[in-house]
Amino acid sequence: MDTRTKIVSAEAAAALARQFRDAGRQVTLVSGYFDPLLAAHALRLSEVARPGQALFVAVEDPPCPVLATRARAELVAGLSVVDYVVLAGQPAAGLEGIEADRVFAERDADRRRTQELMQHVHDRQRETR
Protein backbone atom coordinates (compact mmCIF):
# COMPACT_ATOMS: atom_id res chain seq x y z
CA MET A 1 0.00 0.00 0.00
CA ASP A 2 1.24 3.46 -0.86
CA THR A 3 0.74 5.29 2.44
CA ARG A 4 0.95 8.65 0.64
CA THR A 5 -2.73 8.10 -0.24
CA LYS A 6 -3.43 8.84 3.44
CA ILE A 7 -2.35 12.45 2.87
CA VAL A 8 -5.46 14.51 2.16
CA SER A 9 -6.48 18.17 1.97
CA ALA A 10 -8.19 19.86 4.91
CA GLU A 11 -11.45 19.83 2.94
CA ALA A 12 -11.19 16.10 2.22
CA ALA A 13 -10.29 15.45 5.87
CA ALA A 14 -13.41 17.33 7.01
CA ALA A 15 -15.58 15.24 4.66
CA LEU A 16 -13.93 11.99 5.78
CA ALA A 17 -14.33 12.93 9.45
CA ARG A 18 -18.02 13.62 8.82
CA GLN A 19 -18.37 10.16 7.22
CA PHE A 20 -16.69 8.52 10.22
CA ARG A 21 -18.95 10.35 12.67
CA ASP A 22 -22.04 9.51 10.60
CA ALA A 23 -20.98 5.85 10.82
CA GLY A 24 -20.76 6.12 14.61
CA ARG A 25 -16.98 6.33 14.87
CA GLN A 26 -15.23 8.97 16.92
CA VAL A 27 -12.60 11.16 15.34
CA THR A 28 -9.32 12.12 16.99
CA LEU A 29 -7.12 14.93 15.65
CA VAL A 30 -3.47 15.34 16.62
CA SER A 31 -1.63 18.40 15.37
CA GLY A 32 2.09 19.01 15.58
CA TYR A 33 5.33 19.59 13.74
CA PHE A 34 6.81 16.06 13.65
CA ASP A 35 10.09 17.68 12.64
CA PRO A 36 11.79 15.32 12.44
CA LEU A 37 9.54 12.35 13.14
CA LEU A 38 10.93 10.61 16.22
CA ALA A 39 10.16 7.37 18.03
CA ALA A 40 8.57 9.54 20.75
CA HIS A 41 6.06 10.82 18.17
CA ALA A 42 5.16 7.29 17.09
CA LEU A 43 4.71 6.30 20.73
CA ARG A 44 2.51 9.33 21.43
CA LEU A 45 0.32 8.63 18.40
CA SER A 46 -0.02 5.00 19.50
CA GLU A 47 -1.10 6.20 22.96
CA VAL A 48 -3.71 8.54 21.48
CA ALA A 49 -5.10 6.04 18.94
CA ARG A 50 -8.08 3.99 20.09
CA PRO A 51 -9.63 0.97 18.40
CA GLY A 52 -12.64 1.91 16.31
CA GLN A 53 -11.72 5.58 16.16
CA ALA A 54 -10.32 7.45 13.19
CA LEU A 55 -6.96 9.15 13.80
CA PHE A 56 -6.21 12.27 11.77
CA VAL A 57 -2.80 13.93 12.08
CA ALA A 58 -2.22 17.53 11.03
CA VAL A 59 1.38 18.29 10.11
CA GLU A 60 2.12 21.93 10.82
CA ASP A 61 5.08 24.12 9.90
CA PRO A 62 7.52 25.01 12.68
CA PRO A 63 9.38 28.33 12.56
CA CYS A 64 12.59 26.77 11.16
CA PRO A 65 11.80 23.31 9.76
CA VAL A 66 14.43 20.60 9.42
CA LEU A 67 12.37 18.67 6.84
CA ALA A 68 9.87 19.85 4.24
CA THR A 69 6.19 19.58 5.23
CA ARG A 70 5.45 16.97 2.58
CA ALA A 71 8.37 14.77 3.72
CA ARG A 72 7.15 14.90 7.31
CA ALA A 73 3.60 14.10 6.20
CA GLU A 74 4.82 11.06 4.26
CA LEU A 75 6.70 9.79 7.31
CA VAL A 76 3.67 10.23 9.56
CA ALA A 77 1.41 8.56 6.97
CA GLY A 78 3.67 5.51 7.13
CA LEU A 79 2.61 4.84 10.72
CA SER A 80 -0.07 2.15 10.87
CA VAL A 81 -2.03 3.87 13.69
CA VAL A 82 -2.61 6.94 11.50
CA ASP A 83 -5.68 6.95 9.26
CA TYR A 84 -5.20 10.31 7.51
CA VAL A 85 -2.65 13.12 7.40
CA VAL A 86 -3.43 16.74 6.64
CA LEU A 87 -0.88 19.33 5.53
CA ALA A 88 -1.87 22.14 7.87
CA GLY A 89 0.93 24.62 7.26
CA GLN A 90 0.75 27.27 9.97
CA PRO A 91 -0.78 26.24 13.32
CA ALA A 92 -4.46 25.26 13.04
CA ALA A 93 -4.78 26.50 9.44
CA GLY A 94 -7.83 24.91 7.81
CA LEU A 95 -8.46 22.30 10.51
CA GLU A 96 -11.68 23.70 11.94
CA GLY A 97 -13.80 21.67 9.49
CA ILE A 98 -12.63 18.34 10.92
CA GLU A 99 -14.75 18.74 14.09
CA ALA A 100 -12.90 16.05 16.02
CA ASP A 101 -14.21 14.45 19.20
CA ARG A 102 -10.73 14.60 20.74
CA VAL A 103 -8.01 17.10 19.84
CA PHE A 104 -4.36 17.00 20.89
CA ALA A 105 -2.07 19.92 20.07
CA GLU A 106 1.51 18.65 20.23
CA ARG A 107 3.44 21.77 19.16
CA ASP A 108 4.99 22.44 22.58
CA ALA A 109 5.86 18.77 23.08
CA ASP A 110 7.35 18.70 19.56
CA ARG A 111 9.57 21.69 20.30
CA ARG A 112 10.80 19.97 23.44
CA ARG A 113 11.43 16.68 21.61
CA THR A 114 13.41 18.43 18.87
CA GLN A 115 15.45 20.40 21.41
CA GLU A 116 16.25 17.18 23.30
CA LEU A 117 17.34 15.52 20.05
CA MET A 118 19.56 18.45 19.12
CA GLN A 119 21.10 18.49 22.60
CA HIS A 120 21.76 14.76 22.37
CA VAL A 121 23.47 15.19 18.99
CA HIS A 122 25.60 18.05 20.28
CA ASP A 123 26.56 16.07 23.38
CA ARG A 124 27.59 13.10 21.22
CA GLN A 125 29.64 15.33 18.96
CA ARG A 126 31.51 16.74 21.96
CA GLU A 127 32.23 13.19 23.21
CA THR A 128 33.87 12.18 19.93
CA ARG A 129 36.27 15.13 19.78
Phi and psi in radians as a Rosetta constraint file:
Dihedral C 1 N 2 CA 2 C 2 CIRCULARHARMONIC -1.490 0.35
Dihedral N 2 CA 2 C 2 N 3 CIRCULARHARMONIC 1.828 0.35
Dihedral C 2 N 3 CA 3 C 3 CIRCULARHARMONIC -1.175 0.35
Dihedral N 3 CA 3 C 3 N 4 CIRCULARHARMONIC -0.225 0.35
Dihedral C 3 N 4 CA 4 C 4 CIRCULARHARMONIC -1.121 0.35
Dihedral N 4 CA 4 C 4 N 5 CIRCULARHARMONIC -0.320 0.35
Dihedral C 4 N 5 CA 5 C 5 CIRCULARHARMONIC -1.211 0.35
Dihedral N 5 CA 5 C 5 N 6 CIRCULARHARMONIC -0.231 0.35
Dihedral C 5 N 6 CA 6 C 6 CIRCULARHARMONIC -1.363 0.35
Dihedral N 6 CA 6 C 6 N 7 CIRCULARHARMONIC -0.203 0.35
Dihedral C 6 N 7 CA 7 C 7 CIRCULARHARMONIC -1.503 0.35
Dihedral N 7 CA 7 C 7 N 8 CIRCULARHARMONIC 2.062 0.35
Dihedral C 7 N 8 CA 8 C 8 CIRCULARHARMONIC -2.278 0.35
Dihedral N 8 CA 8 C 8 N 9 CIRCULARHARMONIC 2.844 0.35
Dihedral C 8 N 9 CA 9 C 9 CIRCULARHARMONIC -1.275 0.35
Dihedral N 9 CA 9 C 9 N 10 CIRCULARHARMONIC 2.880 0.35
Dihedral C 9 N 10 CA 10 C 10 CIRCULARHARMONIC -1.074 0.35
Dihedral N 10 CA 10 C 10 N 11 CIRCULARHARMONIC -0.648 0.35
Dihedral C 10 N 11 CA 11 C 11 CIRCULARHARMONIC -1.162 0.35
Dihedral N 11 CA 11 C 11 N 12 CIRCULARHARMONIC -0.769 0.35
Dihedral C 11 N 12 CA 12 C 12 CIRCULARHARMONIC -1.141 0.35
Dihedral N 12 CA 12 C 12 N 13 CIRCULARHARMONIC -0.676 0.35
Dihedral C 12 N 13 CA 13 C 13 CIRCULARHARMONIC -1.085 0.35
Dihedral N 13 CA 13 C 13 N 14 CIRCULARHARMONIC -0.725 0.35
Dihedral C 13 N 14 CA 14 C 14 CIRCULARHARMONIC -1.090 0.35
Dihedral N 14 CA 14 C 14 N 15 CIRCULARHARMONIC -0.743 0.35
Dihedral C 14 N 15 CA 15 C 15 CIRCULARHARMONIC -1.159 0.35
Dihedral N 15 CA 15 C 15 N 16 CIRCULARHARMONIC -0.733 0.35
Dihedral C 15 N 16 CA 16 C 16 CIRCULARHARMONIC -1.117 0.35
Dihedral N 16 CA 16 C 16 N 17 CIRCULARHARMONIC -0.752 0.35
Dihedral C 16 N 17 CA 17 C 17 CIRCULARHARMONIC -1.067 0.35
Dihedral N 17 CA 17 C 17 N 18 CIRCULARHARMONIC -0.703 0.35
Dihedral C 17 N 18 CA 18 C 18 CIRCULARHARMONIC -1.070 0.35
Dihedral N 18 CA 18 C 18 N 19 CIRCULARHARMONIC -0.755 0.35
Dihedral C 18 N 19 CA 19 C 19 CIRCULARHARMONIC -1.084 0.35
Dihedral N 19 CA 19 C 19 N 20 CIRCULARHARMONIC -0.736 0.35
Dihedral C 19 N 20 CA 20 C 20 CIRCULARHARMONIC -1.087 0.35
Dihedral N 20 CA 20 C 20 N 21 CIRCULARHARMONIC -0.814 0.35
Dihedral C 20 N 21 CA 21 C 21 CIRCULARHARMONIC -1.117 0.35
Dihedral N 21 CA 21 C 21 N 22 CIRCULARHARMONIC -0.703 0.35
Dihedral C 21 N 22 CA 22 C 22 CIRCULARHARMONIC -1.091 0.35
Dihedral N 22 CA 22 C 22 N 23 CIRCULARHARMONIC -0.496 0.35
Dihedral C 22 N 23 CA 23 C 23 CIRCULARHARMONIC -1.523 0.35
Dihedral N 23 CA 23 C 23 N 24 CIRCULARHARMONIC 0.082 0.35
Dihedral C 23 N 24 CA 24 C 24 CIRCULARHARMONIC 1.517 0.35
Dihedral N 24 CA 24 C 24 N 25 CIRCULARHARMONIC 0.182 0.35
Dihedral C 24 N 25 CA 25 C 25 CIRCULARHARMONIC -1.703 0.35
Dihedral N 25 CA 25 C 25 N 26 CIRCULARHARMONIC 2.470 0.35
Dihedral C 25 N 26 CA 26 C 26 CIRCULARHARMONIC -1.392 0.35
Dihedral N 26 CA 26 C 26 N 27 CIRCULARHARMONIC 2.730 0.35
Dihedral C 26 N 27 CA 27 C 27 CIRCULARHARMONIC -2.091 0.35
Dihedral N 27 CA 27 C 27 N 28 CIRCULARHARMONIC 2.273 0.35
Dihedral C 27 N 28 CA 28 C 28 CIRCULARHARMONIC -2.000 0.35
Dihedral N 28 CA 28 C 28 N 29 CIRCULARHARMONIC 2.383 0.35
Dihedral C 28 N 29 CA 29 C 29 CIRCULARHARMONIC -2.122 0.35
Dihedral N 29 CA 29 C 29 N 30 CIRCULARHARMONIC 2.200 0.35
Dihedral C 29 N 30 CA 30 C 30 CIRCULARHARMONIC -2.053 0.35
Dihedral N 30 CA 30 C 30 N 31 CIRCULARHARMONIC 2.205 0.35
Dihedral C 30 N 31 CA 31 C 31 CIRCULARHARMONIC -2.037 0.35
Dihedral N 31 CA 31 C 31 N 32 CIRCULARHARMONIC 2.518 0.35
Dihedral C 31 N 32 CA 32 C 32 CIRCULARHARMONIC -3.135 0.35
Dihedral N 32 CA 32 C 32 N 33 CIRCULARHARMONIC -3.089 0.35
Dihedral C 32 N 33 CA 33 C 33 CIRCULARHARMONIC -1.566 0.35
Dihedral N 33 CA 33 C 33 N 34 CIRCULARHARMONIC -0.721 0.35
Dihedral C 33 N 34 CA 34 C 34 CIRCULARHARMONIC 0.915 0.35
Dihedral N 34 CA 34 C 34 N 35 CIRCULARHARMONIC 0.798 0.35
Dihedral C 34 N 35 CA 35 C 35 CIRCULARHARMONIC -2.203 0.35
Dihedral N 35 CA 35 C 35 N 36 CIRCULARHARMONIC 1.705 0.35
Dihedral C 35 N 36 CA 36 C 36 CIRCULARHARMONIC -1.431 0.35
Dihedral N 36 CA 36 C 36 N 37 CIRCULARHARMONIC 2.929 0.35
Dihedral C 36 N 37 CA 37 C 37 CIRCULARHARMONIC -1.201 0.35
Dihedral N 37 CA 37 C 37 N 38 CIRCULARHARMONIC 2.184 0.35
Dihedral C 37 N 38 CA 38 C 38 CIRCULARHARMONIC -2.052 0.35
Dihedral N 38 CA 38 C 38 N 39 CIRCULARHARMONIC 2.876 0.35
Dihedral C 38 N 39 CA 39 C 39 CIRCULARHARMONIC -1.001 0.35
Dihedral N 39 CA 39 C 39 N 40 CIRCULARHARMONIC -0.609 0.35
Dihedral C 39 N 40 CA 40 C 40 CIRCULARHARMONIC -1.080 0.35
Dihedral N 40 CA 40 C 40 N 41 CIRCULARHARMONIC -0.607 0.35
Dihedral C 40 N 41 CA 41 C 41 CIRCULARHARMONIC -1.147 0.35
Dihedral N 41 CA 41 C 41 N 42 CIRCULARHARMONIC -0.816 0.35
Dihedral C 41 N 42 CA 42 C 42 CIRCULARHARMONIC -1.054 0.35
Dihedral N 42 CA 42 C 42 N 43 CIRCULARHARMONIC -0.725 0.35
Dihedral C 42 N 43 CA 43 C 43 CIRCULARHARMONIC -1.105 0.35
Dihedral N 43 CA 43 C 43 N 44 CIRCULARHARMONIC -0.796 0.35
Dihedral C 43 N 44 CA 44 C 44 CIRCULARHARMONIC -1.068 0.35
Dihedral N 44 CA 44 C 44 N 45 CIRCULARHARMONIC -0.771 0.35
Dihedral C 44 N 45 CA 45 C 45 CIRCULARHARMONIC -1.118 0.35
Dihedral N 45 CA 45 C 45 N 46 CIRCULARHARMONIC -0.648 0.35
Dihedral C 45 N 46 CA 46 C 46 CIRCULARHARMONIC -1.128 0.35
Dihedral N 46 CA 46 C 46 N 47 CIRCULARHARMONIC -0.645 0.35
Dihedral C 46 N 47 CA 47 C 47 CIRCULARHARMONIC -1.174 0.35
Dihedral N 47 CA 47 C 47 N 48 CIRCULARHARMONIC -0.651 0.35
Dihedral C 47 N 48 CA 48 C 48 CIRCULARHARMONIC -1.351 0.35
Dihedral N 48 CA 48 C 48 N 49 CIRCULARHARMONIC -0.608 0.35
Dihedral C 48 N 49 CA 49 C 49 CIRCULARHARMONIC -1.119 0.35
Dihedral N 49 CA 49 C 49 N 50 CIRCULARHARMONIC 2.441 0.35
Dihedral C 49 N 50 CA 50 C 50 CIRCULARHARMONIC -2.282 0.35
Dihedral N 50 CA 50 C 50 N 51 CIRCULARHARMONIC 2.472 0.35
Dihedral C 50 N 51 CA 51 C 51 CIRCULARHARMONIC -0.981 0.35
Dihedral N 51 CA 51 C 51 N 52 CIRCULARHARMONIC 2.394 0.35
Dihedral C 51 N 52 CA 52 C 52 CIRCULARHARMONIC 1.472 0.35
Dihedral N 52 CA 52 C 52 N 53 CIRCULARHARMONIC -0.167 0.35
Dihedral C 52 N 53 CA 53 C 53 CIRCULARHARMONIC -1.761 0.35
Dihedral N 53 CA 53 C 53 N 54 CIRCULARHARMONIC 2.714 0.35
Dihedral C 53 N 54 CA 54 C 54 CIRCULARHARMONIC -1.669 0.35
Dihedral N 54 CA 54 C 54 N 55 CIRCULARHARMONIC 2.281 0.35
Dihedral C 54 N 55 CA 55 C 55 CIRCULARHARMONIC -1.891 0.35
Dihedral N 55 CA 55 C 55 N 56 CIRCULARHARMONIC 2.000 0.35
Dihedral C 55 N 56 CA 56 C 56 CIRCULARHARMONIC -1.826 0.35
Dihedral N 56 CA 56 C 56 N 57 CIRCULARHARMONIC 2.406 0.35
Dihedral C 56 N 57 CA 57 C 57 CIRCULARHARMONIC -2.148 0.35
Dihedral N 57 CA 57 C 57 N 58 CIRCULARHARMONIC 2.192 0.35
Dihedral C 57 N 58 CA 58 C 58 CIRCULARHARMONIC -1.741 0.35
Dihedral N 58 CA 58 C 58 N 59 CIRCULARHARMONIC 2.108 0.35
Dihedral C 58 N 59 CA 59 C 59 CIRCULARHARMONIC -1.664 0.35
Dihedral N 59 CA 59 C 59 N 60 CIRCULARHARMONIC 2.011 0.35
Dihedral C 59 N 60 CA 60 C 60 CIRCULARHARMONIC -1.771 0.35
Dihedral N 60 CA 60 C 60 N 61 CIRCULARHARMONIC 2.918 0.35
Dihedral C 60 N 61 CA 61 C 61 CIRCULARHARMONIC -1.701 0.35
Dihedral N 61 CA 61 C 61 N 62 CIRCULARHARMONIC 2.087 0.35
Dihedral C 61 N 62 CA 62 C 62 CIRCULARHARMONIC -1.309 0.35
Dihedral N 62 CA 62 C 62 N 63 CIRCULARHARMONIC 2.940 0.35
Dihedral C 62 N 63 CA 63 C 63 CIRCULARHARMONIC -0.987 0.35
Dihedral N 63 CA 63 C 63 N 64 CIRCULARHARMONIC -0.768 0.35
Dihedral C 63 N 64 CA 64 C 64 CIRCULARHARMONIC -2.288 0.35
Dihedral N 64 CA 64 C 64 N 65 CIRCULARHARMONIC 1.461 0.35
Dihedral C 64 N 65 CA 65 C 65 CIRCULARHARMONIC -1.186 0.35
Dihedral N 65 CA 65 C 65 N 66 CIRCULARHARMONIC 2.545 0.35
Dihedral C 65 N 66 CA 66 C 66 CIRCULARHARMONIC -1.446 0.35
Dihedral N 66 CA 66 C 66 N 67 CIRCULARHARMONIC -0.772 0.35
Dihedral C 66 N 67 CA 67 C 67 CIRCULARHARMONIC -2.032 0.35
Dihedral N 67 CA 67 C 67 N 68 CIRCULARHARMONIC 2.676 0.35
Dihedral C 67 N 68 CA 68 C 68 CIRCULARHARMONIC -1.111 0.35
Dihedral N 68 CA 68 C 68 N 69 CIRCULARHARMONIC 2.650 0.35
Dihedral C 68 N 69 CA 69 C 69 CIRCULARHARMONIC -0.979 0.35
Dihedral N 69 CA 69 C 69 N 70 CIRCULARHARMONIC -0.801 0.35
Dihedral C 69 N 70 CA 70 C 70 CIRCULARHARMONIC -1.085 0.35
Dihedral N 70 CA 70 C 70 N 71 CIRCULARHARMONIC -0.712 0.35
Dihedral C 70 N 71 CA 71 C 71 CIRCULARHARMONIC -1.090 0.35
Dihedral N 71 CA 71 C 71 N 72 CIRCULARHARMONIC -0.756 0.35
Dihedral C 71 N 72 CA 72 C 72 CIRCULARHARMONIC -1.135 0.35
Dihedral N 72 CA 72 C 72 N 73 CIRCULARHARMONIC -0.693 0.35
Dihedral C 72 N 73 CA 73 C 73 CIRCULARHARMONIC -1.097 0.35
Dihedral N 73 CA 73 C 73 N 74 CIRCULARHARMONIC -0.717 0.35
Dihedral C 73 N 74 CA 74 C 74 CIRCULARHARMONIC -1.130 0.35
Dihedral N 74 CA 74 C 74 N 75 CIRCULARHARMONIC -0.664 0.35
Dihedral C 74 N 75 CA 75 C 75 CIRCULARHARMONIC -1.145 0.35
Dihedral N 75 CA 75 C 75 N 76 CIRCULARHARMONIC -0.792 0.35
Dihedral C 75 N 76 CA 76 C 76 CIRCULARHARMONIC -1.113 0.35
Dihedral N 76 CA 76 C 76 N 77 CIRCULARHARMONIC -0.706 0.35
Dihedral C 76 N 77 CA 77 C 77 CIRCULARHARMONIC -1.088 0.35
Dihedral N 77 CA 77 C 77 N 78 CIRCULARHARMONIC -0.446 0.35
Dihedral C 77 N 78 CA 78 C 78 CIRCULARHARMONIC -1.256 0.35
Dihedral N 78 CA 78 C 78 N 79 CIRCULARHARMONIC -0.196 0.35
Dihedral C 78 N 79 CA 79 C 79 CIRCULARHARMONIC -1.388 0.35
Dihedral N 79 CA 79 C 79 N 80 CIRCULARHARMONIC 2.270 0.35
Dihedral C 79 N 80 CA 80 C 80 CIRCULARHARMONIC -1.149 0.35
Dihedral N 80 CA 80 C 80 N 81 CIRCULARHARMONIC -0.447 0.35
Dihedral C 80 N 81 CA 81 C 81 CIRCULARHARMONIC -1.320 0.35
Dihedral N 81 CA 81 C 81 N 82 CIRCULARHARMONIC -0.241 0.35
Dihedral C 81 N 82 CA 82 C 82 CIRCULARHARMONIC -1.595 0.35
Dihedral N 82 CA 82 C 82 N 83 CIRCULARHARMONIC 2.232 0.35
Dihedral C 82 N 83 CA 83 C 83 CIRCULARHARMONIC -1.527 0.35
Dihedral N 83 CA 83 C 83 N 84 CIRCULARHARMONIC -0.809 0.35
Dihedral C 83 N 84 CA 84 C 84 CIRCULARHARMONIC -2.516 0.35
Dihedral N 84 CA 84 C 84 N 85 CIRCULARHARMONIC 2.621 0.35
Dihedral C 84 N 85 CA 85 C 85 CIRCULARHARMONIC -2.151 0.35
Dihedral N 85 CA 85 C 85 N 86 CIRCULARHARMONIC 2.390 0.35
Dihedral C 85 N 86 CA 86 C 86 CIRCULARHARMONIC -2.070 0.35
Dihedral N 86 CA 86 C 86 N 87 CIRCULARHARMONIC 2.335 0.35
Dihedral C 86 N 87 CA 87 C 87 CIRCULARHARMONIC -1.446 0.35
Dihedral N 87 CA 87 C 87 N 88 CIRCULARHARMONIC 1.819 0.35
Dihedral C 87 N 88 CA 88 C 88 CIRCULARHARMONIC -1.615 0.35
Dihedral N 88 CA 88 C 88 N 89 CIRCULARHARMONIC -0.358 0.35
Dihedral C 88 N 89 CA 89 C 89 CIRCULARHARMONIC 1.217 0.35
Dihedral N 89 CA 89 C 89 N 90 CIRCULARHARMONIC -2.146 0.35
Dihedral C 89 N 90 CA 90 C 90 CIRCULARHARMONIC -1.201 0.35
Dihedral N 90 CA 90 C 90 N 91 CIRCULARHARMONIC 2.733 0.35
Dihedral C 90 N 91 CA 91 C 91 CIRCULARHARMONIC -0.852 0.35
Dihedral N 91 CA 91 C 91 N 92 CIRCULARHARMONIC 2.202 0.35
Dihedral C 91 N 92 CA 92 C 92 CIRCULARHARMONIC 1.167 0.35
Dihedral N 92 CA 92 C 92 N 93 CIRCULARHARMONIC 0.115 0.35
Dihedral C 92 N 93 CA 93 C 93 CIRCULARHARMONIC -1.121 0.35
Dihedral N 93 CA 93 C 93 N 94 CIRCULARHARMONIC 2.064 0.35
Dihedral C 93 N 94 CA 94 C 94 CIRCULARHARMONIC 1.318 0.35
Dihedral N 94 CA 94 C 94 N 95 CIRCULARHARMONIC 0.176 0.35
Dihedral C 94 N 95 CA 95 C 95 CIRCULARHARMONIC -1.634 0.35
Dihedral N 95 CA 95 C 95 N 96 CIRCULARHARMONIC -0.175 0.35
Dihedral C 95 N 96 CA 96 C 96 CIRCULARHARMONIC -1.055 0.35
Dihedral N 96 CA 96 C 96 N 97 CIRCULARHARMONIC -0.465 0.35
Dihedral C 96 N 97 CA 97 C 97 CIRCULARHARMONIC -1.268 0.35
Dihedral N 97 CA 97 C 97 N 98 CIRCULARHARMONIC -0.238 0.35
Dihedral C 97 N 98 CA 98 C 98 CIRCULARHARMONIC -1.266 0.35
Dihedral N 98 CA 98 C 98 N 99 CIRCULARHARMONIC -0.538 0.35
Dihedral C 98 N 99 CA 99 C 99 CIRCULARHARMONIC 0.829 0.35
Dihedral N 99 CA 99 C 99 N 100 CIRCULARHARMONIC 1.045 0.35
Dihedral C 99 N 100 CA 100 C 100 CIRCULARHARMONIC -1.313 0.35
Dihedral N 100 CA 100 C 100 N 101 CIRCULARHARMONIC 2.653 0.35
Dihedral C 100 N 101 CA 101 C 101 CIRCULARHARMONIC -1.302 0.35
Dihedral N 101 CA 101 C 101 N 102 CIRCULARHARMONIC -0.612 0.35
Dihedral C 101 N 102 CA 102 C 102 CIRCULARHARMONIC -2.293 0.35
Dihedral N 102 CA 102 C 102 N 103 CIRCULARHARMONIC 2.371 0.35
Dihedral C 102 N 103 CA 103 C 103 CIRCULARHARMONIC -2.268 0.35
Dihedral N 103 CA 103 C 103 N 104 CIRCULARHARMONIC 2.305 0.35
Dihedral C 103 N 104 CA 104 C 104 CIRCULARHARMONIC -2.205 0.35
Dihedral N 104 CA 104 C 104 N 105 CIRCULARHARMONIC 2.036 0.35
Dihedral C 104 N 105 CA 105 C 105 CIRCULARHARMONIC -1.668 0.35
Dihedral N 105 CA 105 C 105 N 106 CIRCULARHARMONIC 2.047 0.35
Dihedral C 105 N 106 CA 106 C 106 CIRCULARHARMONIC -1.859 0.35
Dihedral N 106 CA 106 C 106 N 107 CIRCULARHARMONIC 0.193 0.35
Dihedral C 106 N 107 CA 107 C 107 CIRCULARHARMONIC -0.968 0.35
Dihedral N 107 CA 107 C 107 N 108 CIRCULARHARMONIC -0.861 0.35
Dihedral C 107 N 108 CA 108 C 108 CIRCULARHARMONIC -1.118 0.35
Dihedral N 108 CA 108 C 108 N 109 CIRCULARHARMONIC -0.750 0.35
Dihedral C 108 N 109 CA 109 C 109 CIRCULARHARMONIC -1.111 0.35
Dihedral N 109 CA 109 C 109 N 110 CIRCULARHARMONIC -0.664 0.35
Dihedral C 109 N 110 CA 110 C 110 CIRCULARHARMONIC -1.104 0.35
Dihedral N 110 CA 110 C 110 N 111 CIRCULARHARMONIC -0.752 0.35
Dihedral C 110 N 111 CA 111 C 111 CIRCULARHARMONIC -1.026 0.35
Dihedral N 111 CA 111 C 111 N 112 CIRCULARHARMONIC -0.774 0.35
Dihedral C 111 N 112 CA 112 C 112 CIRCULARHARMONIC -1.118 0.35
Dihedral N 112 CA 112 C 112 N 113 CIRCULARHARMONIC -0.776 0.35
Dihedral C 112 N 113 CA 113 C 113 CIRCULARHARMONIC -1.058 0.35
Dihedral N 113 CA 113 C 113 N 114 CIRCULARHARMONIC -0.754 0.35
Dihedral C 113 N 114 CA 114 C 114 CIRCULARHARMONIC -1.163 0.35
Dihedral N 114 CA 114 C 114 N 115 CIRCULARHARMONIC -0.728 0.35
Dihedral C 114 N 115 CA 115 C 115 CIRCULARHARMONIC -1.085 0.35
Dihedral N 115 CA 115 C 115 N 116 CIRCULARHARMONIC -0.724 0.35
Dihedral C 115 N 116 CA 116 C 116 CIRCULARHARMONIC -1.109 0.35
Dihedral N 116 CA 116 C 116 N 117 CIRCULARHARMONIC -0.709 0.35
Dihedral C 116 N 117 CA 117 C 117 CIRCULARHARMONIC -1.099 0.35
Dihedral N 117 CA 117 C 117 N 118 CIRCULARHARMONIC -0.816 0.35
Dihedral C 117 N 118 CA 118 C 118 CIRCULARHARMONIC -1.091 0.35
Dihedral N 118 CA 118 C 118 N 119 CIRCULARHARMONIC -0.716 0.35
Dihedral C 118 N 119 CA 119 C 119 CIRCULARHARMONIC -1.108 0.35
Dihedral N 119 CA 119 C 119 N 120 CIRCULARHARMONIC -0.729 0.35
Dihedral C 119 N 120 CA 120 C 120 CIRCULARHARMONIC -1.060 0.35
Dihedral N 120 CA 120 C 120 N 121 CIRCULARHARMONIC -0.781 0.35
Dihedral C 120 N 121 CA 121 C 121 CIRCULARHARMONIC -1.095 0.35
Dihedral N 121 CA 121 C 121 N 122 CIRCULARHARMONIC -0.796 0.35
Dihedral C 121 N 122 CA 122 C 122 CIRCULARHARMONIC -1.099 0.35
Dihedral N 122 CA 122 C 122 N 123 CIRCULARHARMONIC -0.731 0.35
Dihedral C 122 N 123 CA 123 C 123 CIRCULARHARMONIC -1.062 0.35
Dihedral N 123 CA 123 C 123 N 124 CIRCULARHARMONIC -0.733 0.35
Dihedral C 123 N 124 CA 124 C 124 CIRCULARHARMONIC -1.155 0.35
Dihedral N 124 CA 124 C 124 N 125 CIRCULARHARMONIC -0.656 0.35
Dihedral C 124 N 125 CA 125 C 125 CIRCULARHARMONIC -1.118 0.35
Dihedral N 125 CA 125 C 125 N 126 CIRCULARHARMONIC -0.712 0.35
Dihedral C 125 N 126 CA 126 C 126 CIRCULARHARMONIC -1.116 0.35
Dihedral N 126 CA 126 C 126 N 127 CIRCULARHARMONIC -0.646 0.35
Dihedral C 126 N 127 CA 127 C 127 CIRCULARHARMONIC -1.153 0.35
Dihedral N 127 CA 127 C 127 N 128 CIRCULARHARMONIC -0.529 0.35
Dihedral C 127 N 128 CA 128 C 128 CIRCULARHARMONIC -1.545 0.35
Dihedral N 128 CA 128 C 128 N 129 CIRCULARHARMONIC -0.066 0.35
